[in-house]
């Protein structure tokens, strides 16, 4: 009788952990819960005498799937931002920490910090890719090598409907080609630091020449 109670208690954990997996907001926590779900499932299989099924679940259903999920989350939850190395005092393929520790203006450091804080709210990372000139940066954006580009703002280039006075002109201009990223960043980025616009890869000639030369 006591053994039956243990089996029922362990079996009840199966739908409970499954529910916790699908309700997790943090993808990394969801991966951990998926591992716990796999362990509980393997234990239930073994309790019912299906040792071979339990072994398959542990090795393939849990270990392999968690590895694939971790790789997918790591690669997808990141924003690749292209910049011109001269504007950020960086070297090609420099890491975010390297660029932040280099001799930059306060505006550049503030921009990177704001972007990283904004993305961290959605469990995303900021990955910087540097290019030697604006033409290469433009080509990378059109070819979808980066999710967005950040360049020094030009006079008159702003997301505001009316021209701004020189002292209120944003320092940088940020273009993103992913609408969801645009929606996430629009309320978070200070207009005095950076102007934001959405880039249409199907009509690049409409927007790019006014921003990058």
Residue pairs with C-beta under 8 A, 6 or more apart in sequence:
7 47
10 40
10 43
10 44
10 47
11 44
11 47
13 40
14 37
14 40
14 41
14 44
17 33
17 36
17 37
17 40
18 37
20 33
20 37
21 30
21 33
21 34
21 37
24 30
24 33
26 123
27 73
27 77
27 123
28 73
28 123
31 66
31 69
31 70
31 73
34 62
34 65
34 66
34 69
35 62
35 66
37 62
38 57
38 58
38 61
38 62
38 63
38 65
38 66
39 58
39 62
41 57
41 61
41 62
42 54
42 55
42 57
42 58
42 61
42 62
43 54
45 51
45 53
45 54
45 57
46 54
77 122
77 123
77 124
77 125
78 124
78 125
78 126
78 127
79 115
79 119
79 124
79 125
79 126
79 127
79 147
79 148
79 181
80 127
80 128
80 129
80 145
80 146
80 147
80 148
81 115
81 126
81 127
81 128
81 129
81 146
81 147
81 148
81 149
81 150
82 128
82 129
82 130
82 131
82 137
82 140
82 141
82 145
82 146
82 148
82 149
82 150
83 90
83 128
83 129
83 130
83 131
83 137
83 149
83 150
83 151
84 130
84 131
84 132
84 133
84 134
84 137
84 151
85 91
85 92
85 94
85 130
85 131
85 132
87 108
87 151
87 152
88 99
88 102
88 104
88 108
88 128
88 130
89 99
89 102
89 103
89 104
89 108
90 98
90 99
90 102
90 128
90 130
91 98
91 130
92 130
92 131
92 132
93 129
93 130
94 102
94 128
94 130
95 128
96 112
96 116
96 126
96 127
96 128
99 112
99 128
99 130
100 109
100 112
100 113
107 171
107 172
107 193
108 172
110 193
111 150
111 171
111 172
111 193
111 194
112 126
112 128
114 188
114 189
114 190
114 193
114 194
115 126
115 185
115 189
116 126
118 184
118 185
118 188
118 189
119 125
119 126
119 184
122 184
129 140
129 145
129 146
131 137
131 140
134 151
134 212
134 213
135 212
137 149
137 151
137 212
138 149
138 204
138 208
138 212
140 146
140 149
141 148
141 149
141 175
141 177
141 199
141 201
141 204
141 208
142 201
142 204
142 208
144 177
144 201
147 176
147 177
147 178
147 181
148 174
148 175
148 176
148 177
148 178
148 181
148 199
149 174
149 175
149 199
149 212
150 172
150 173
150 174
150 175
150 194
151 172
151 173
151 211
151 212
152 171
152 172
152 173
153 169
153 170
153 171
153 172
153 173
153 194
153 195
154 173
154 211
155 166
155 169
156 163
157 173
157 195
157 210
157 211
158 164
158 169
158 170
158 191
158 195
159 191
159 195
159 196
159 197
160 191
160 195
164 170
168 192
170 191
170 192
170 193
170 194
170 195
171 193
171 194
172 193
172 194
172 195
173 194
173 195
173 196
173 197
173 211
174 185
174 189
174 194
174 195
174 196
174 197
175 196
175 197
175 198
175 199
175 207
175 211
176 182
176 185
176 196
176 197
176 198
176 199
177 198
177 199
177 200
177 201
179 198
182 196
182 198
185 196
186 196
189 196
197 207
197 211
199 207
199 208
200 206
200 207
